[in-house]
Amino acid sequence: MDWEDICKKNNVDSSFLKEFRPSAGLRLLNYGEFLAAKERLTSYQLGFNLLPIFIDNEKSVVAIYTNDIFKGKVVVYEDEPYPDFSPDFRNINSFLNAYHQCLRKGEFHHLYCLEYAIEYSPGITEPEPLLLEACWKYIEKDIFASDIQRDVVYRTAIFLTPNDQRERLLPFIQSPFVDEQKNSRIVDVALYSLGGQQPYSPAKPLVEALLKKKEYKEHFLRDNLFEGAFKKKTIDDEDDLLSMIVLAVRTDRQAMGCAIVIAALTILYIAAIFLLFPIENALMHLFILFIIAMIAFTIFTIK
């Protein structure tokens, strides 16, 4: 398969082919795999051109954007019904650097091993103001070839939005945006950007309101948002709290019951002394009262 020619036809610099070191975990696509990947990409109606190049032993593919606002960006994707085509690396050289570094350490087995090196994620993405504004222009026009293309543009815009401009993201966690199912993956990224590792305080009441919605009550990010501010109590926590309450109530009841029984038995005993069995020895009286108290206490402290 002539990869030099394929790169030339797609306006991609082929110099990376000389640098690439194949391994048991990553290689160039063969002809059949290339055609299948191209056909599959066409079916997604991405709206941008992607050139599939590498494949790992888990069938994940590395592709490069060849046109429009993402030209030169590299994405790692899986062949699934709704893949994520958001850029992962700034360019092919950046991807290869991460791959070769991992390979030298003997730590590369498949593309999942490069997750730590991904360059596009909320809070860590380096500024790309031109690409950011290009994404926002797409968003403002709201004309997309498919929901998948829409996802890519929105998510990339969120990745690239600087922390001091995150007020632009607030509509992405409010109605009516959150009420549309097609926006769910965009909402996920917006939530992470606004409430994740570097929380954005003005978003906190909006996040709280969102998590009260039925669709978001069990959101997978919930426990990690705003440093655990919305974390639900676990079953163990609830059991511990319930046990403490029951113990307190039981202790109060035991104390009260014990007092009542002691009082009742004491009254009966005193009545018996004077009416039926007069006893002249004061120590005997005290001893019998002590026995009564111990019996009552034992009865009401048994679990």
Backbone bond lengths (Angstrom), bond angles and torsions (degrees), N, CA, C in turn:
res aa  C-N    CA-C-N  psi(-1)  N-CA   C-N-CA  omega(-1)  CA-C   N-CA-C  phi
1 M - - - 1.467 - - 1.532 108.85 -
2 D 1.314 116.57 128.47 1.462 121.63 -174.92 1.529 110.74 -89.76
3 W 1.332 115.67 90.39 1.461 119.83 -178.59 1.525 112.28 -71.36
4 E 1.306 116.82 -27.97 1.468 119.83 176.32 1.524 109.65 -59.96
5 D 1.307 116.27 -45.87 1.464 121.49 -178.68 1.523 111.18 -67.46
6 I 1.336 116.66 -40.73 1.466 120.42 179.72 1.524 110.43 -62.34
7 C 1.321 116.21 -44.08 1.469 119.97 178.92 1.529 110.79 -62.44
8 K 1.319 116.19 -41.69 1.463 120.39 -179.43 1.524 110.96 -62.09
9 K 1.325 116.88 -43.78 1.464 121.23 -179.45 1.526 111.98 -65.77
10 N 1.319 117.22 -24.68 1.470 121.35 -178.16 1.527 112.70 -104.50
11 N 1.339 116.19 13.84 1.472 121.73 178.41 1.533 112.65 56.59
12 V 1.326 115.39 40.91 1.464 121.73 178.52 1.527 108.66 -113.47
13 D 1.305 116.90 131.48 1.463 121.96 177.39 1.529 109.02 -65.04
14 S 1.314 116.37 122.05 1.470 120.38 -174.05 1.525 113.84 -89.69
15 S 1.306 118.34 4.05 1.473 120.62 -176.60 1.526 112.49 -60.04
16 F 1.320 116.90 -24.79 1.472 120.22 -178.97 1.517 111.51 -64.29
17 L 1.345 117.34 -24.09 1.461 121.01 -178.04 1.526 111.25 -62.32
18 K 1.324 117.39 -31.79 1.461 121.46 179.72 1.526 111.57 -75.28
19 E 1.311 116.15 -25.42 1.465 120.70 -177.72 1.530 112.49 -88.71
20 F 1.317 116.34 -25.72 1.466 120.10 -173.99 1.523 111.68 -66.59
21 R 1.329 115.29 131.49 1.460 122.50 176.76 1.524 108.89 -111.10
22 P 1.332 117.70 106.75 1.471 119.88 178.82 1.528 110.45 -61.93
23 S 1.314 115.75 155.45 1.466 120.84 178.00 1.515 108.58 -147.35
24 A 1.325 115.40 177.68 1.465 119.44 177.87 1.521 111.01 -64.62
25 G 1.339 115.78 -20.78 1.464 119.11 -177.25 1.507 115.11 -99.25
26 L 1.343 118.33 -14.09 1.467 120.43 -176.67 1.528 110.43 -152.62
27 R 1.332 115.84 137.12 1.465 121.68 179.18 1.522 109.42 -152.25
28 L 1.332 115.34 170.26 1.458 120.75 174.14 1.528 109.63 -72.40
29 L 1.309 116.54 146.93 1.462 120.70 175.55 1.527 110.33 -62.95
30 N 1.324 116.64 142.44 1.461 118.57 170.56 1.530 109.12 -84.38
31 Y 1.304 116.85 176.75 1.470 120.35 -172.26 1.532 111.88 -60.74
32 G 1.317 116.66 -45.80 1.462 119.95 -179.09 1.520 111.90 -64.08
33 E 1.311 116.76 -42.49 1.465 121.12 178.77 1.525 111.21 -65.24
34 F 1.337 115.45 -37.64 1.462 120.00 179.76 1.528 110.83 -63.46
35 L 1.330 116.65 -47.60 1.465 120.28 -179.94 1.527 111.08 -62.86
36 A 1.333 116.32 -41.97 1.468 120.22 179.75 1.523 110.88 -64.02
37 A 1.326 116.42 -41.19 1.466 120.34 179.99 1.521 111.04 -66.40
38 K 1.333 117.27 -40.91 1.464 121.02 178.55 1.527 111.03 -63.24
39 E 1.318 115.76 -42.64 1.464 119.82 179.34 1.527 110.87 -63.99
40 R 1.307 115.45 -41.24 1.464 120.02 179.94 1.529 110.72 -65.96
41 L 1.310 117.54 -41.05 1.461 121.26 178.87 1.525 110.98 -62.48
42 T 1.308 116.51 -38.12 1.470 120.33 178.11 1.522 110.93 -61.82
43 S 1.330 116.40 -37.30 1.468 120.30 -177.96 1.521 112.57 -67.62
44 Y 1.330 117.68 -22.01 1.465 120.54 -179.09 1.527 112.80 -78.54
45 Q 1.332 117.08 -13.96 1.471 121.29 -178.97 1.536 110.88 51.85
46 L 1.306 114.72 52.62 1.460 120.87 -176.25 1.526 113.01 -67.34
47 G 1.329 116.70 -29.30 1.463 119.12 -179.89 1.515 113.48 85.99
48 F 1.335 117.27 -11.64 1.466 123.40 173.94 1.526 107.32 -123.95
49 N 1.319 116.78 156.52 1.463 120.58 179.26 1.526 111.00 -89.77
50 L 1.308 115.20 127.66 1.463 121.73 176.72 1.521 109.10 -119.19
51 L 1.321 116.15 133.83 1.460 121.24 176.63 1.526 109.00 -107.71
52 P 1.355 118.06 109.13 1.470 120.47 178.37 1.524 109.97 -72.66
53 I 1.341 116.61 136.20 1.468 119.98 -174.95 1.524 112.92 -126.96
54 F 1.334 117.33 -53.17 1.465 121.73 -175.16 1.527 110.51 -112.11
55 I 1.333 114.54 158.39 1.465 120.81 174.59 1.528 108.26 -142.49
56 D 1.341 116.44 142.86 1.471 119.18 178.05 1.520 109.95 -102.91
57 N 1.328 116.72 -177.79 1.463 120.11 -176.97 1.521 113.42 -77.83
58 E 1.345 116.72 0.41 1.461 121.19 174.68 1.530 110.59 -105.92
59 K 1.334 116.11 7.83 1.472 123.84 179.40 1.523 113.58 72.00
60 S 1.319 118.22 14.91 1.464 120.52 171.13 1.526 108.03 -77.66
61 V 1.327 116.25 146.92 1.464 121.56 -172.73 1.526 110.52 -118.25
62 V 1.329 115.72 143.96 1.463 122.58 172.59 1.522 107.52 -106.55
63 A 1.328 116.59 126.13 1.466 120.81 -178.44 1.520 109.66 -132.94
64 I 1.320 115.67 159.90 1.458 121.07 -179.81 1.525 109.45 -123.35
65 Y 1.321 116.44 135.12 1.465 120.93 175.77 1.527 108.75 -71.66
66 T 1.333 115.54 136.23 1.467 119.51 -175.54 1.526 113.55 -115.40
67 N 1.331 117.98 2.27 1.467 118.73 179.07 1.521 111.44 -154.25
68 D 1.312 115.27 174.07 1.459 124.85 173.31 1.531 111.89 59.62
69 I 1.330 116.90 -154.22 1.469 120.94 -168.74 1.529 113.61 -68.17
70 F 1.333 117.60 -22.07 1.466 120.26 -178.00 1.529 113.18 -99.80
71 K 1.299 117.99 11.15 1.465 120.97 -175.83 1.535 111.00 -51.86
72 G 1.328 114.87 127.90 1.460 121.34 179.04 1.515 114.38 92.76
73 K 1.327 117.71 -16.90 1.471 120.61 179.81 1.533 110.06 -72.74
74 V 1.315 115.64 149.89 1.464 121.34 -177.93 1.522 110.18 -113.74
75 V 1.323 115.33 137.41 1.461 120.65 -179.83 1.526 109.75 -128.26
76 V 1.310 115.89 142.61 1.465 122.89 172.68 1.523 106.72 -108.16
77 Y 1.325 117.07 123.73 1.468 119.13 -176.71 1.524 110.83 -138.96
78 E 1.305 114.57 163.42 1.458 121.84 176.63 1.518 109.03 -114.01
79 D 1.309 116.05 150.77 1.462 120.81 178.81 1.525 108.41 -81.12
80 E 1.311 115.61 94.67 1.455 121.73 -178.80 1.527 108.38 -141.03
81 P 1.329 118.41 170.46 1.470 120.05 -175.98 1.523 114.76 -57.70
82 Y 1.348 117.26 -32.77 1.465 119.67 -176.51 1.525 108.98 -139.94
83 P 1.333 117.48 75.34 1.475 120.38 -176.26 1.525 112.21 -69.86
84 D 1.318 114.41 161.08 1.463 120.99 173.97 1.527 107.72 -100.13
85 F 1.323 116.04 113.41 1.458 121.07 -179.16 1.526 112.44 -103.00
86 S 1.318 117.47 18.32 1.464 119.79 176.04 1.529 108.95 -63.42
87 P 1.325 118.14 139.95 1.469 120.17 -180.00 1.530 111.72 -57.41
88 D 1.333 115.30 142.33 1.461 121.28 176.91 1.527 112.16 -109.34
89 F 1.332 116.34 -31.92 1.465 121.25 -178.86 1.525 110.16 -132.19
90 R 1.316 115.77 148.90 1.466 121.44 -176.66 1.524 112.49 -63.70
91 N 1.327 116.55 -35.81 1.461 120.41 -179.02 1.526 109.17 -161.69
92 I 1.319 115.92 176.05 1.459 120.33 -176.21 1.524 111.88 -67.02
93 N 1.317 117.43 -34.29 1.470 120.27 178.96 1.523 111.43 -66.46
94 S 1.321 116.12 -38.56 1.462 120.56 177.81 1.525 110.35 -63.19
95 F 1.330 115.91 -41.49 1.466 120.16 177.18 1.523 110.83 -62.70
96 L 1.335 116.46 -47.82 1.464 119.93 -177.73 1.521 111.96 -64.31
97 N 1.304 117.51 -35.78 1.469 120.22 177.24 1.524 110.93 -60.83
98 A 1.339 115.97 -44.81 1.466 120.26 178.81 1.523 110.63 -64.88
99 Y 1.319 116.35 -42.20 1.468 121.64 -179.75 1.526 111.40 -63.96
100 H 1.319 117.16 -50.35 1.467 120.71 -177.65 1.530 111.92 -64.92
101 Q 1.319 116.36 -36.51 1.468 119.89 177.52 1.522 110.43 -63.62
102 C 1.306 116.39 -44.16 1.468 121.51 178.25 1.529 110.32 -65.40
103 L 1.327 116.24 -38.42 1.461 121.49 -179.79 1.527 110.87 -65.46
104 R 1.322 117.13 -42.33 1.472 121.08 179.91 1.526 111.99 -62.07
105 K 1.323 115.49 -32.83 1.467 120.00 179.60 1.525 112.11 -79.60
106 G 1.328 115.98 -5.07 1.458 120.00 -177.44 1.510 112.92 72.55
107 E 1.337 116.03 23.37 1.466 120.59 -175.09 1.523 113.16 -109.29
108 F 1.344 117.38 4.45 1.464 118.38 -178.73 1.524 110.56 -96.43
109 H 1.328 115.48 122.90 1.460 121.79 177.50 1.524 111.09 -125.76
110 H 1.319 115.91 -32.14 1.468 122.84 177.04 1.523 107.16 -161.28
111 L 1.320 116.71 177.10 1.467 120.15 -173.30 1.523 113.72 -67.56
112 Y 1.327 117.72 -20.62 1.469 119.90 176.34 1.531 110.94 -60.44
113 C 1.326 116.48 -24.67 1.467 120.43 -178.95 1.526 112.29 -66.74
114 L 1.325 117.43 -13.38 1.463 120.76 -178.74 1.520 112.95 -99.39
115 E 1.320 116.86 8.33 1.472 119.15 -178.31 1.527 112.05 -57.90
116 Y 1.318 116.47 -35.42 1.474 120.31 -178.63 1.521 111.53 -65.71
117 A 1.346 117.66 -21.29 1.467 121.69 -173.99 1.524 113.45 -98.36
118 I 1.326 117.30 -2.47 1.466 120.41 -178.43 1.527 110.08 -57.48
119 E 1.319 115.70 136.15 1.467 120.70 -171.75 1.526 114.33 -98.94
120 Y 1.334 116.44 -5.02 1.465 118.87 179.75 1.523 109.74 -119.95
121 S 1.327 114.81 107.76 1.458 122.16 178.71 1.523 107.53 -163.79
122 P 1.344 118.71 145.34 1.472 120.50 -177.74 1.522 112.43 -53.56
123 G 1.319 115.96 130.71 1.453 120.71 174.96 1.512 115.73 89.61
124 I 1.352 117.87 -15.58 1.464 119.04 -178.32 1.523 112.43 -120.72
125 T 1.320 117.56 -13.33 1.458 120.95 -177.23 1.527 110.90 -69.05
126 E 1.316 115.92 131.11 1.460 120.01 177.60 1.529 109.82 -71.76
127 P 1.328 117.34 150.50 1.467 121.11 -175.41 1.530 112.93 -59.71
128 E 1.310 114.80 135.28 1.464 122.39 171.23 1.526 106.34 -138.96
129 P 1.317 117.57 74.45 1.465 121.30 -172.61 1.518 114.70 -57.37
130 L 1.326 117.54 -35.77 1.466 119.76 -179.41 1.528 111.01 -67.24
131 L 1.318 116.29 -44.50 1.461 119.89 178.37 1.524 110.62 -67.01
132 L 1.320 116.46 -39.14 1.465 120.54 179.12 1.524 110.75 -58.99
133 E 1.317 117.31 -48.35 1.461 120.23 -178.97 1.519 111.57 -67.90
134 A 1.329 116.67 -32.37 1.464 119.88 176.39 1.530 110.44 -64.21
135 C 1.333 116.33 -39.73 1.471 120.58 176.90 1.527 110.66 -63.77
136 W 1.334 116.75 -43.78 1.462 120.10 -178.93 1.522 111.69 -65.41
137 K 1.319 117.20 -31.49 1.469 119.45 176.40 1.523 110.54 -65.71
138 Y 1.338 116.52 -40.39 1.464 120.59 175.39 1.527 110.09 -60.88
139 I 1.326 115.29 -44.20 1.465 120.06 -177.96 1.523 110.94 -63.89
140 E 1.308 117.27 -42.09 1.465 121.30 -179.54 1.525 111.97 -65.32
141 K 1.333 116.27 -38.11 1.470 119.79 178.70 1.528 111.16 -72.65
142 D 1.336 115.64 -31.57 1.471 122.40 178.62 1.527 112.05 55.47
143 I 1.319 116.07 43.47 1.463 121.71 175.99 1.525 107.36 -122.30
144 F 1.331 115.92 108.72 1.459 120.78 -176.19 1.523 110.51 -128.52
145 A 1.321 115.46 150.34 1.458 120.79 179.27 1.526 111.62 -72.03
146 S 1.318 116.71 -27.04 1.465 121.62 -178.20 1.517 109.32 -165.17
147 D 1.325 115.53 169.48 1.470 119.85 175.94 1.528 110.78 -65.42
148 I 1.330 116.80 -30.05 1.464 119.94 178.93 1.524 110.23 -65.95
149 Q 1.333 116.96 -43.70 1.463 119.53 177.08 1.530 110.35 -63.13
150 R 1.305 115.55 -40.16 1.471 121.07 178.86 1.525 110.21 -59.35
151 D 1.318 116.20 -45.56 1.466 121.44 177.97 1.525 111.62 -56.76
152 V 1.322 115.92 -47.25 1.466 120.97 -177.15 1.522 110.91 -59.45
153 V 1.327 116.69 -46.16 1.465 120.89 -176.68 1.528 110.86 -67.88
154 Y 1.333 117.01 -47.39 1.468 120.63 -179.34 1.526 111.21 -62.38
155 R 1.313 116.32 -47.47 1.464 119.68 -176.24 1.531 111.08 -64.70
156 T 1.325 116.55 -40.12 1.460 119.53 178.54 1.523 110.74 -65.24
157 A 1.330 116.48 -39.14 1.471 120.01 176.97 1.526 110.53 -60.25
158 I 1.330 116.63 -40.45 1.470 120.63 179.15 1.530 110.36 -66.90
159 F 1.346 116.43 -43.56 1.468 120.27 178.44 1.522 111.55 -56.77
160 L 1.337 115.80 -39.73 1.464 121.07 -172.57 1.522 114.15 -88.18
161 T 1.326 117.56 -11.94 1.464 119.91 -177.39 1.531 110.52 -69.31
162 P 1.331 118.47 120.36 1.473 121.18 179.23 1.526 111.28 -62.50
163 N 1.302 116.32 154.57 1.465 120.76 -178.46 1.521 112.91 -57.00
164 D 1.332 116.67 -34.93 1.465 118.86 -177.63 1.528 113.37 -81.74
165 Q 1.345 116.73 4.05 1.464 120.54 177.01 1.529 111.73 -120.72
166 R 1.317 116.24 18.13 1.464 119.05 -172.64 1.523 114.60 -72.53
167 E 1.323 117.55 -6.06 1.467 118.25 174.43 1.529 110.42 -62.37
168 R 1.333 116.82 -22.09 1.463 120.85 178.35 1.528 111.22 -67.65
169 L 1.321 116.47 -19.72 1.464 120.85 -176.59 1.523 113.17 -90.80
170 L 1.316 117.94 -11.35 1.468 120.94 -174.71 1.531 113.45 -58.13
171 P 1.334 119.91 -37.58 1.471 118.60 177.88 1.525 113.56 -61.06
172 F 1.343 117.22 -20.37 1.462 120.56 -177.29 1.529 113.13 -77.72
173 I 1.339 117.89 -5.54 1.468 120.00 177.05 1.531 110.74 -121.06
174 Q 1.323 116.21 20.54 1.457 121.28 -179.23 1.528 110.06 -128.35
175 S 1.328 115.07 162.74 1.459 120.02 172.16 1.526 107.89 -72.52
176 P 1.324 117.52 147.65 1.470 128.02 5.68 1.530 114.39 -87.23
177 F 1.350 117.19 -3.66 1.466 119.94 -174.70 1.525 111.72 -59.43
178 V 1.323 117.33 -45.41 1.473 120.49 -174.83 1.524 112.37 -73.45
179 D 1.327 117.15 -12.76 1.463 120.35 -176.51 1.523 112.72 -81.61
180 E 1.319 117.68 -11.76 1.460 121.23 179.77 1.525 109.87 -96.13
181 Q 1.323 116.07 125.59 1.458 121.56 -176.78 1.524 112.14 -58.49
182 K 1.322 117.46 -34.24 1.464 120.49 -177.16 1.530 112.37 -64.60
183 N 1.325 116.54 -15.35 1.468 120.35 -178.31 1.522 113.50 -94.28
184 S 1.324 117.77 2.22 1.472 120.44 -170.37 1.530 112.94 -58.85
185 R 1.328 117.88 -41.09 1.472 119.15 -178.26 1.530 111.11 -72.83
186 I 1.316 116.19 -28.96 1.467 119.67 175.95 1.523 109.53 -69.24
187 V 1.332 116.20 -41.62 1.466 121.20 178.29 1.528 110.18 -60.93
188 D 1.327 116.86 -39.95 1.469 120.73 179.02 1.526 111.42 -56.29
189 V 1.326 115.82 -48.41 1.468 120.41 -178.13 1.524 110.81 -67.95
190 A 1.340 116.19 -39.27 1.472 119.94 178.94 1.525 110.67 -63.60
191 L 1.327 116.82 -41.36 1.466 120.79 178.08 1.524 110.86 -60.70
192 Y 1.317 115.96 -43.71 1.465 119.49 -179.61 1.520 110.89 -65.36
193 S 1.329 116.41 -40.79 1.460 120.27 -179.88 1.525 111.58 -64.82
194 L 1.333 116.59 -39.75 1.467 121.02 -174.68 1.528 113.45 -85.43
195 G 1.321 117.39 -28.37 1.462 118.89 -174.83 1.506 115.48 -127.00
196 G 1.344 117.46 7.61 1.460 120.96 -176.33 1.510 114.35 -82.14
197 Q 1.321 116.30 -125.30 1.465 120.90 -173.24 1.526 113.21 -65.09
198 Q 1.317 117.14 -29.87 1.471 120.86 179.02 1.533 108.23 -125.73
199 P 1.328 117.65 79.49 1.470 121.83 -173.42 1.529 112.90 -58.38
200 Y 1.331 114.40 142.90 1.459 122.30 178.29 1.528 107.18 -105.32
201 S 1.318 117.35 103.45 1.468 123.10 -170.44 1.527 114.85 -51.67
202 P 1.345 120.02 -43.87 1.471 119.51 -179.15 1.529 113.72 -60.31
203 A 1.323 116.79 -18.21 1.466 119.87 -178.85 1.523 112.91 -86.25
204 K 1.328 117.78 -12.89 1.467 120.43 -172.37 1.528 113.40 -58.52
205 P 1.344 120.64 -48.66 1.471 118.89 178.94 1.523 112.84 -63.77
206 L 1.329 117.12 -30.84 1.463 120.44 178.51 1.526 110.45 -71.05
207 V 1.327 116.19 -38.97 1.466 120.48 176.98 1.525 110.14 -65.52
208 E 1.319 116.45 -41.08 1.467 120.93 178.26 1.521 110.60 -60.26
209 A 1.330 116.74 -43.47 1.465 120.98 178.85 1.525 110.82 -65.26
210 L 1.322 116.55 -38.87 1.463 120.59 -179.83 1.523 111.28 -64.49
211 L 1.329 116.70 -41.87 1.466 120.88 -177.50 1.521 113.01 -70.95
212 K 1.319 116.94 -8.58 1.465 120.74 175.32 1.525 111.58 -85.55
213 K 1.328 115.80 -15.82 1.459 120.05 177.87 1.521 109.77 -70.09
214 K 1.306 116.02 144.00 1.454 121.64 -176.26 1.528 112.16 -54.09
215 E 1.337 116.43 -41.75 1.461 120.79 -176.19 1.526 113.04 -70.30
216 Y 1.314 117.40 -17.95 1.468 120.12 -173.94 1.529 113.58 -117.97
217 K 1.324 117.61 1.61 1.466 120.08 -178.25 1.525 112.35 -59.14
218 E 1.326 116.54 -35.32 1.469 120.38 -177.85 1.525 110.93 -107.85
219 H 1.313 117.45 29.97 1.470 120.78 -176.41 1.528 110.90 -59.13
220 F 1.333 115.75 138.78 1.465 120.51 -174.01 1.529 113.61 -64.56
221 L 1.326 117.85 -19.17 1.465 120.64 178.96 1.527 113.10 -91.63
222 R 1.299 117.03 -7.09 1.469 121.93 -169.99 1.534 113.47 -48.88
223 D 1.309 117.10 -50.50 1.471 120.85 -174.64 1.527 113.06 -66.09
224 N 1.333 117.12 -19.94 1.465 120.40 -175.45 1.523 113.62 -101.20
225 L 1.322 117.30 -2.52 1.459 120.13 -177.10 1.528 111.15 -81.52
226 F 1.306 116.50 136.78 1.467 122.92 178.56 1.528 111.43 48.69
227 E 1.338 113.38 49.11 1.472 121.81 174.66 1.528 112.14 56.11
228 G 1.325 115.59 39.93 1.459 120.66 175.51 1.511 115.10 82.02
229 A 1.332 117.56 15.25 1.470 120.86 -176.98 1.523 112.59 -63.37
230 F 1.331 117.19 -25.75 1.464 120.44 -176.76 1.528 112.01 -110.93
231 K 1.323 115.45 16.46 1.458 119.57 -179.02 1.519 110.66 -66.04
232 K 1.328 115.61 131.92 1.461 120.28 177.92 1.520 109.57 -80.30
233 K 1.345 115.30 149.18 1.460 119.53 176.34 1.515 109.02 -67.04
234 T 1.328 115.92 137.04 1.451 120.24 177.52 1.519 109.63 -77.56
235 I 1.318 115.31 167.91 1.468 120.41 178.39 1.520 110.20 -60.38
236 D 1.340 116.99 -39.16 1.464 120.48 179.64 1.519 110.73 -63.46
237 D 1.354 116.16 -41.43 1.461 120.20 179.04 1.518 110.43 -61.49
238 E 1.345 115.46 -43.72 1.456 119.74 -178.71 1.524 110.84 -67.29
239 D 1.346 115.96 -38.46 1.464 119.65 178.67 1.520 110.79 -64.58
240 D 1.339 116.34 -41.77 1.463 120.29 178.96 1.522 110.79 -62.33
241 L 1.333 116.55 -43.88 1.459 120.82 -179.79 1.520 110.30 -64.27
242 L 1.349 115.47 -43.74 1.461 119.52 179.88 1.521 110.67 -62.82
243 S 1.335 116.51 -41.12 1.463 120.26 179.51 1.520 111.33 -61.35
244 M 1.337 116.03 -40.41 1.463 119.93 179.32 1.520 111.21 -63.95
245 I 1.344 115.50 -41.59 1.469 119.56 179.73 1.522 110.61 -64.95
246 V 1.357 115.43 -46.10 1.466 119.71 -179.46 1.520 110.37 -61.64
247 L 1.349 115.97 -42.21 1.461 119.87 179.98 1.519 111.11 -61.70
248 A 1.343 115.67 -42.86 1.464 119.55 -179.66 1.520 110.93 -63.52
249 V 1.350 114.65 -44.79 1.471 118.81 -179.95 1.511 110.60 -64.46
250 R 1.364 115.56 -44.34 1.451 119.34 -178.73 1.524 110.97 -63.35
251 T 1.342 116.37 -40.69 1.464 120.43 179.55 1.518 111.05 -61.74
252 D 1.341 116.15 -43.59 1.464 120.05 178.56 1.518 110.72 -62.43
253 R 1.329 115.59 -43.27 1.468 119.17 -179.67 1.526 110.95 -65.46
254 Q 1.328 115.62 -39.79 1.460 119.27 179.68 1.528 111.08 -63.10
255 A 1.317 114.88 -44.87 1.465 118.98 -179.42 1.522 110.87 -61.43
256 M 1.344 114.54 -45.11 1.466 118.63 -179.27 1.523 110.78 -65.88
257 G 1.338 115.31 -43.95 1.466 118.56 -179.31 1.511 111.92 -63.92
258 C 1.330 115.35 -40.98 1.455 120.27 179.03 1.526 110.86 -60.55
259 A 1.323 114.94 -44.32 1.468 119.64 -179.85 1.521 111.18 -62.23
260 I 1.343 115.09 -41.88 1.474 119.28 -179.07 1.521 110.61 -64.35
261 V 1.349 115.67 -45.11 1.467 119.20 -178.55 1.522 111.09 -64.73
262 I 1.343 115.76 -43.86 1.470 119.20 178.76 1.523 110.48 -59.23
263 A 1.330 114.85 -45.05 1.467 118.79 -179.36 1.516 110.90 -62.31
264 A 1.345 115.68 -44.07 1.465 119.51 -178.09 1.525 111.30 -64.62
265 L 1.344 115.98 -46.79 1.460 119.30 -179.24 1.525 111.74 -65.68
266 T 1.327 115.32 -36.53 1.470 119.29 178.64 1.520 110.75 -63.15
267 I 1.343 115.67 -44.25 1.475 119.94 179.18 1.524 110.52 -62.03
268 L 1.349 115.84 -43.92 1.465 119.68 -179.97 1.529 110.89 -63.93
269 Y 1.336 114.32 -39.96 1.453 117.92 -179.17 1.525 111.38 -65.21
270 I 1.335 115.68 -45.34 1.465 119.40 179.97 1.523 110.54 -62.13
271 A 1.343 115.00 -40.15 1.468 118.65 178.90 1.524 110.23 -62.76
272 A 1.349 114.96 -41.18 1.466 118.79 -179.70 1.519 111.48 -64.95
273 I 1.317 115.83 -36.21 1.467 119.89 -179.76 1.523 110.79 -60.56
274 F 1.316 114.34 -48.45 1.459 118.13 -173.93 1.526 113.18 -80.83
275 L 1.322 116.69 -26.83 1.462 118.40 -175.11 1.526 113.06 -98.21
276 L 1.344 115.51 -36.68 1.456 116.83 -171.30 1.525 113.69 -116.09
277 F 1.371 115.32 -50.99 1.459 117.93 -172.03 1.524 111.04 -128.10
278 P 1.296 116.50 78.02 1.474 118.48 178.70 1.531 110.77 -60.51
279 I 1.344 115.32 131.70 1.465 120.33 178.39 1.513 107.60 -124.69
280 E 1.308 116.56 127.70 1.453 119.84 -173.98 1.526 112.55 -87.58
281 N 1.341 118.62 -20.09 1.463 121.55 -175.73 1.533 110.59 -81.68
282 A 1.367 116.73 113.26 1.470 120.91 -177.56 1.524 111.74 -64.22
283 L 1.341 117.27 -36.81 1.463 119.73 179.73 1.521 111.88 -63.03
284 M 1.319 115.78 -35.50 1.458 119.94 177.82 1.523 110.33 -63.74
285 H 1.338 116.10 -40.29 1.473 120.60 177.18 1.538 110.39 -58.63
286 L 1.318 116.72 -48.36 1.466 121.16 -177.89 1.527 111.56 -64.16
287 F 1.325 115.82 -38.84 1.458 119.47 -179.62 1.522 111.22 -64.50
288 I 1.310 116.35 -43.71 1.465 120.47 -179.58 1.529 110.65 -65.47
289 L 1.339 117.03 -40.26 1.474 120.34 177.24 1.540 110.85 -62.46
290 F 1.328 116.36 -38.42 1.460 120.60 178.62 1.528 110.54 -63.94
291 I 1.318 117.37 -43.11 1.468 122.09 178.10 1.524 110.12 -60.29
292 I 1.336 116.47 -42.79 1.468 120.92 178.67 1.533 110.49 -59.69
293 A 1.323 116.44 -44.68 1.468 121.14 -179.20 1.524 111.00 -63.06
294 M 1.325 117.67 -42.37 1.460 121.26 -179.47 1.522 111.61 -66.04
295 I 1.302 117.27 -40.20 1.469 121.21 178.36 1.528 110.35 -62.46
296 A 1.323 115.98 -45.70 1.467 120.44 -179.48 1.533 110.92 -63.30
297 F 1.316 116.28 -43.54 1.464 120.17 -178.61 1.527 110.67 -64.24
298 T 1.342 116.09 -41.36 1.464 120.75 179.95 1.519 111.40 -62.98
299 I 1.320 116.46 -43.25 1.471 121.37 -179.46 1.526 111.06 -58.97
300 F 1.305 117.94 -43.63 1.467 121.93 -172.64 1.531 114.26 -90.93
301 T 1.318 116.60 -0.43 1.474 117.81 175.10 1.514 111.84 -107.29
302 I 1.312 116.97 -2.78 1.469 119.95 175.50 1.518 108.09 -72.38
303 K 1.381 118.04 127.44 1.473 122.03 -177.40 1.516 109.49 -74.10
